[in-house]
Amino acid sequence: MKINKTILIGALCILFAGVIFLTNAFNPVIRPITHLFLMGSSKGKDIILFGLLGLFLILSQLIKKDIDSNKYLKISIVLGGVLLILGILLEVIFRMQMGIKLNTVFCSMTNGMSSTSILHTHLLKSILGEVLTQIIGPFIQSDINTGVGLYAYLPSFAFLVILLIPVLFATSVLSSQKRLWPTNFLTAFFSSCLLIGIIDGGMFATPSYVGLFGLCFIYKHDNGFNYLVGRILKDKRLLEKTKPIHRIRNFNCKEIRFLFKRYSICFLIIFMIFLRFTIAFAGAEPDYYTVDVVNPTENVDLGNISVEIINYENNSNTNKTTYHIDPSYNEMELINDLKVPLNNSCEYYTVSWNIYSYL
């Protein structure tokens, strides 16, 4: 096997992932960059990103079979979309089984706080977290949230969904074969983002958008991007292997159809973002936060959190305390603030959505 630059860069990425795992020294440098496309980046996401990026780059050079890489790229795009849809379906079934509303954030207090919602799901993450905990549990640092607290609540078919992730990994590796170095790197990057989004965030998470739409961009504009990079870098070898970008000469119906087909991904991006905000606003409760605390201890004290109304429900099926909380709180801050007084004081709690708190 010939060691080329791509393999060396891949090995450095994996090595860097190991360094991030062992130390926090690079967090101030990495986090401001990765949080832009990983939706509130965390140490765990950073480790997975560089680890996957390195693997994809190395494996793209090890397999030298004569295959249609675009065919496998198309399969990856479809399979990635299916996994994102199944992730939302998993959230809906989970909530129906638990008897909780769709427009809430579910926070398990078992084995540390772990949250999930339709807008940002962590259910699939909890399966991988459970596996990692069983294998290397003592070495996982406290600032890496594995989501294992959600594992006990998973619907049974979740394990079938998780089996599709190795298949997606394999098709992503095959989709990077025989590509020129600019799109080879982008394919590895977007595939890594897509896998992270599926595991941590789901359909409406930023890494899912970046990964899925990035792969669609490569599928439609592989040659054009390589040609553009070749022109910018004045790389003759790269230009020899690409064709000039299509230029519009006459703005007629044929050209309009061509542009619509070629850039239809932009409309899909706009639709997905619109759908995300539509669901968030439709499910919002702007008047107050509804916080349901299930199986609380007798002496739960929310501390300085401003509570407007408290209702108690205690019967053979449910032991629940409902709080109505001042809507002036930022939703994410409230969820994180609640985990302090509710630690070891309940089984789980749910918080209603309030997207207006981010405006």
C-alpha positions as CSV (number, residue, x, y, z in Angstrom):
1,M,0.0,0.0,0.0
2,K,1.4,3.4,-1.0
3,I,1.1,6.1,1.7
4,N,0.0,9.3,0.0
5,K,-1.0,12.7,1.3
6,T,-4.6,11.8,1.8
7,I,-3.8,8.8,4.0
8,L,-1.4,11.0,6.0
9,I,-4.0,13.7,6.5
10,G,-6.5,11.0,7.5
11,A,-4.1,9.6,10.1
12,L,-3.4,13.0,11.5
13,C,-7.2,13.6,11.9
14,I,-7.6,10.3,13.9
15,L,-4.6,11.2,16.0
16,F,-6.1,14.6,16.6
17,A,-9.3,13.0,17.7
18,G,-7.4,11.0,20.3
19,V,-5.7,14.2,21.5
20,I,-9.1,15.9,21.9
21,F,-10.3,12.9,23.9
22,L,-7.3,13.1,26.3
23,T,-7.1,16.8,26.8
24,N,-9.2,20.0,26.7
25,A,-6.3,22.2,25.6
26,F,-7.6,22.6,22.0
27,N,-11.2,23.3,22.9
28,P,-10.9,27.1,22.7
29,V,-9.5,26.8,19.2
30,I,-11.7,24.1,17.8
31,R,-15.1,24.8,19.4
32,P,-15.7,28.3,17.8
33,I,-15.3,26.6,14.4
34,T,-17.1,23.3,14.8
35,H,-20.1,24.8,16.6
36,L,-21.0,26.6,13.4
37,F,-21.9,23.3,11.6
38,L,-22.3,20.8,14.5
39,M,-25.1,22.8,16.2
40,G,-23.6,23.7,19.6
41,S,-20.5,21.5,19.3
42,S,-19.4,19.4,22.2
43,K,-16.2,17.5,23.0
44,G,-17.9,14.2,22.0
45,K,-19.0,15.6,18.6
46,D,-15.5,17.0,17.9
47,I,-13.9,13.6,18.6
48,I,-16.4,11.8,16.3
49,L,-16.0,14.4,13.6
50,F,-12.2,14.1,13.3
51,G,-12.2,10.4,13.9
52,L,-14.8,9.8,11.1
53,L,-13.1,12.3,8.8
54,G,-9.8,10.5,9.2
55,L,-11.4,7.1,8.6
56,F,-13.2,8.2,5.4
57,L,-10.0,9.7,4.0
58,I,-7.9,6.6,4.7
59,L,-10.5,4.2,3.4
60,S,-11.0,6.2,0.3
61,Q,-7.4,5.3,-0.7
62,L,-7.4,1.7,0.4
63,I,-10.2,0.4,-1.8
64,K,-9.3,0.5,-5.5
65,K,-12.2,-1.3,-7.1
66,D,-13.7,-0.2,-10.4
67,I,-17.1,1.0,-9.0
68,D,-19.6,3.8,-9.8
69,S,-19.0,6.1,-6.9
70,N,-21.9,8.3,-7.8
71,K,-24.2,5.3,-7.5
72,Y,-23.1,4.7,-3.9
73,L,-23.3,8.5,-3.2
74,K,-26.9,8.4,-4.3
75,I,-27.5,5.4,-2.1
76,S,-25.9,7.3,0.8
77,I,-28.1,10.3,0.3
78,V,-31.3,8.2,0.2
79,L,-30.2,6.0,3.1
80,G,-29.3,9.1,5.1
81,G,-32.7,10.7,4.5
82,V,-34.4,7.4,5.5
83,L,-32.5,7.3,8.8
84,L,-33.4,10.9,9.6
85,I,-37.1,10.2,8.9
86,L,-36.9,7.0,11.1
87,G,-35.3,9.1,13.8
88,I,-38.4,11.3,13.9
89,L,-40.7,8.3,13.8
90,L,-38.8,6.8,16.7
91,E,-39.4,10.0,18.7
92,V,-43.1,10.0,18.0
93,I,-43.5,6.3,19.0
94,F,-41.5,6.9,22.1
95,R,-43.7,9.7,23.2
96,M,-46.9,7.8,22.4
97,Q,-45.6,4.9,24.6
98,M,-44.6,7.3,27.4
99,G,-47.9,9.3,27.2
100,I,-46.1,12.6,26.8
101,K,-46.8,15.5,24.4
102,L,-45.0,15.8,21.0
103,N,-44.0,19.4,21.7
104,T,-41.9,18.8,24.7
105,V,-38.2,18.2,25.6
106,F,-37.9,14.9,27.5
107,C,-35.1,14.9,30.1
108,S,-34.2,11.7,31.8
109,M,-32.5,11.9,35.2
110,T,-31.2,8.4,35.2
111,N,-27.4,8.1,35.0
112,G,-27.1,11.9,34.6
113,M,-29.4,14.2,32.6
114,S,-30.0,13.2,29.0
115,S,-32.5,15.2,26.8
116,T,-34.3,14.5,23.6
117,S,-37.0,16.1,21.5
118,I,-38.5,15.9,17.9
119,L,-36.5,19.0,17.1
120,H,-33.2,17.6,18.4
121,T,-33.3,13.8,19.1
122,H,-30.8,11.8,21.1
123,L,-32.5,8.4,21.1
124,L,-30.1,6.7,18.6
125,K,-27.2,8.3,20.4
126,S,-28.3,6.5,23.6
127,I,-27.8,3.1,22.0
128,L,-24.2,3.9,20.9
129,G,-23.6,5.5,24.3
130,E,-24.7,2.3,26.1
131,V,-22.4,0.2,23.9
132,L,-19.4,2.6,24.6
133,T,-20.2,2.7,28.3
134,Q,-20.1,-1.1,28.4
135,I,-16.7,-1.2,26.5
136,I,-14.8,1.9,27.8
137,G,-17.0,3.3,30.5
138,P,-14.2,4.1,33.0
139,F,-12.3,6.1,30.4
140,I,-15.2,8.3,29.3
141,Q,-14.8,11.8,30.8
142,S,-17.6,13.5,32.7
143,D,-17.9,16.3,30.1
144,I,-18.9,13.8,27.3
145,N,-22.6,13.1,27.4
146,T,-23.3,9.6,26.0
147,G,-27.1,9.9,26.4
148,V,-27.3,6.5,28.2
149,G,-30.1,7.9,30.5
150,L,-32.5,7.6,27.5
151,Y,-31.6,3.9,26.8
152,A,-34.2,2.4,29.1
153,Y,-37.1,4.3,27.4
154,L,-36.3,3.2,23.8
155,P,-38.9,1.6,21.6
156,S,-37.9,-2.0,20.7
157,F,-37.5,-1.4,17.0
158,A,-34.8,1.3,17.6
159,F,-32.1,-1.5,17.4
160,L,-33.2,-2.2,13.8
161,V,-32.7,1.4,12.9
162,I,-29.2,1.6,14.4
163,L,-28.2,-1.4,12.1
164,L,-28.6,0.9,9.1
165,I,-25.8,3.2,10.3
166,P,-23.0,0.8,9.5
167,V,-24.6,0.3,6.0
168,L,-24.5,4.1,5.5
169,F,-20.9,4.2,6.6
170,A,-20.0,1.5,4.0
171,T,-21.8,3.2,1.2
172,S,-20.2,6.5,2.2
173,V,-16.8,4.9,1.9
174,L,-17.6,3.5,-1.5
175,S,-19.0,6.9,-2.7
176,S,-15.6,8.5,-2.1
177,Q,-13.8,6.2,-4.5
178,K,-12.1,7.5,-7.6
179,R,-12.8,11.1,-6.7
180,L,-10.3,14.0,-7.2
181,W,-8.9,15.3,-4.0
182,P,-11.1,18.4,-3.5
183,T,-14.4,16.4,-3.7
184,N,-12.9,13.4,-1.9
185,F,-12.2,15.6,1.1
186,L,-15.7,17.2,0.9
187,T,-17.4,13.8,0.6
188,A,-15.5,12.6,3.7
189,F,-16.5,15.8,5.6
190,F,-20.2,15.8,4.6
191,S,-20.5,12.1,5.3
192,S,-19.1,12.6,8.8
193,C,-21.5,15.5,9.4
194,L,-24.4,13.4,8.2
195,L,-23.6,10.5,10.6
196,I,-23.2,12.9,13.5
197,G,-26.5,14.5,12.7
198,I,-28.3,11.1,12.5
199,I,-26.8,10.1,15.9
200,D,-27.0,13.4,17.7
201,G,-29.8,15.8,16.6
202,G,-31.9,14.1,13.9
203,M,-33.7,15.6,10.9
204,F,-33.8,19.2,12.0
205,A,-30.2,19.4,13.3
206,T,-27.6,21.6,11.6
207,P,-25.1,18.7,11.0
208,S,-27.8,16.8,9.2
209,Y,-28.5,19.7,6.9
210,V,-24.8,20.2,6.2
211,G,-24.2,16.5,5.6
212,L,-27.2,15.6,3.5
213,F,-27.3,18.7,1.4
214,G,-23.5,18.7,1.1
215,L,-23.6,15.2,-0.4
216,C,-26.4,16.3,-2.8
217,F,-24.1,19.2,-3.8
218,I,-21.2,16.7,-4.6
219,Y,-23.6,14.5,-6.5
220,K,-24.7,17.3,-8.8
221,H,-21.6,19.5,-8.9
222,D,-18.6,17.2,-8.5
223,N,-17.0,18.2,-11.8
224,G,-17.8,21.9,-11.3
225,F,-16.3,22.2,-7.9
226,N,-13.1,20.4,-8.9
227,Y,-12.8,22.6,-12.0
228,L,-13.3,25.7,-9.8
229,V,-10.6,24.6,-7.3
230,G,-8.3,23.8,-10.2
231,R,-8.8,27.3,-11.6
232,I,-8.2,29.0,-8.3
233,L,-5.1,27.0,-7.4
234,K,-3.9,26.9,-11.1
235,D,-3.6,23.2,-10.8
236,K,-3.0,21.9,-14.3
237,R,-3.4,18.2,-13.4
238,L,-6.8,19.0,-11.8
239,L,-7.9,21.0,-14.7
240,E,-7.0,18.2,-17.1
241,K,-9.3,15.8,-15.4
242,T,-12.3,18.2,-15.3
243,K,-14.6,20.0,-17.7
244,P,-15.3,23.7,-17.9
245,I,-18.4,24.9,-15.9
246,H,-21.6,25.3,-17.9
247,R,-22.1,28.9,-18.9
248,I,-25.5,30.5,-19.5
249,R,-25.6,32.2,-22.9
250,N,-29.3,32.7,-23.6
251,F,-31.8,32.9,-20.8
252,N,-34.4,30.7,-22.5
253,C,-36.7,27.9,-21.3
254,K,-34.1,25.2,-21.8
255,E,-31.6,27.1,-19.7
256,I,-34.2,27.7,-17.0
257,R,-35.0,24.0,-16.8
258,F,-31.3,23.2,-16.7
259,L,-30.8,25.6,-13.8
260,F,-33.9,24.4,-11.9
261,K,-32.8,20.7,-12.2
262,R,-29.2,21.5,-11.3
263,Y,-29.9,23.8,-8.3
264,S,-33.1,22.1,-7.0
265,I,-31.2,21.2,-3.9
266,C,-31.5,24.9,-2.9
267,F,-35.2,24.6,-2.8
268,L,-35.0,21.5,-0.7
269,I,-32.8,23.3,1.8
270,I,-35.2,26.2,2.0
271,F,-38.2,23.8,2.5
272,M,-36.4,21.8,5.3
273,I,-35.5,25.0,7.2
274,F,-39.0,26.3,6.7
275,L,-40.5,23.0,8.0
276,R,-38.2,23.1,11.1
277,F,-39.3,26.5,12.1
278,T,-42.9,25.8,11.3
279,I,-43.0,22.8,13.6
280,A,-41.1,24.8,16.3
281,F,-43.6,27.8,16.2
282,A,-46.7,25.6,15.9
283,G,-45.7,23.6,19.0
284,A,-44.6,26.6,21.1
285,E,-46.3,27.6,24.4
286,P,-45.4,31.3,24.7
287,D,-47.6,32.1,27.7
288,Y,-45.6,29.9,30.1
289,Y,-43.4,26.8,30.3
290,T,-45.2,23.6,31.3
291,V,-42.8,21.5,33.3
292,D,-43.9,18.0,34.3
293,V,-41.8,16.3,37.0
294,V,-42.5,12.5,37.1
295,N,-42.0,10.5,40.3
296,P,-40.6,13.3,42.3
297,T,-39.3,13.0,45.8
298,E,-41.3,14.7,48.5
299,N,-38.9,17.6,49.0
300,V,-38.3,18.9,45.5
301,D,-37.2,22.6,45.6
302,L,-36.7,24.4,42.2
303,G,-34.7,27.1,44.0
304,N,-34.7,30.5,42.3
305,I,-36.7,29.5,39.3
306,S,-39.9,31.6,39.2
307,V,-42.9,29.3,39.5
308,E,-46.4,30.6,38.7
309,I,-48.6,27.6,39.3
310,I,-48.1,24.1,40.8
311,N,-50.5,21.2,40.2
312,Y,-50.2,17.7,41.7
313,E,-51.4,14.5,40.2
314,N,-51.0,11.3,42.3
315,N,-52.8,8.1,41.5
316,S,-52.1,4.5,40.7
317,N,-50.8,5.3,37.3
318,T,-49.1,8.6,37.7
319,N,-47.1,10.5,40.3
320,K,-46.5,13.8,38.6
321,T,-46.1,17.5,39.6
322,T,-46.7,20.1,37.0
323,Y,-45.2,23.6,37.2
324,H,-46.0,26.6,35.1
325,I,-42.9,28.7,34.8
326,D,-42.3,32.3,33.8
327,P,-41.9,32.4,29.9
328,S,-39.1,35.0,30.1
329,Y,-36.5,32.3,30.6
330,N,-34.5,31.1,27.7
331,E,-35.7,27.6,26.9
332,M,-32.2,26.0,26.9
333,E,-31.1,27.8,30.0
334,L,-34.3,26.7,31.8
335,I,-33.7,23.0,30.8
336,N,-30.1,23.2,32.1
337,D,-31.1,25.1,35.3
338,L,-33.7,22.5,36.2
339,K,-31.3,19.6,36.1
340,V,-29.5,21.0,39.2
341,P,-32.5,20.9,41.7
342,L,-34.0,17.8,40.0
343,N,-30.8,15.8,40.2
344,N,-31.6,12.5,42.1
345,S,-35.1,14.1,42.8
346,C,-37.2,12.6,40.0
347,E,-37.3,9.9,37.3
348,Y,-37.6,12.4,34.4
349,Y,-39.1,15.7,33.6
350,T,-40.5,17.4,30.4
351,V,-40.4,21.0,29.3
352,S,-42.7,22.5,26.7
353,W,-41.2,24.3,23.7
354,N,-40.9,28.0,23.5
355,I,-39.0,29.1,20.4
356,Y,-40.0,32.7,21.1
357,S,-37.4,32.7,24.0
358,Y,-34.6,32.6,21.4
359,L,-35.9,35.7,19.6
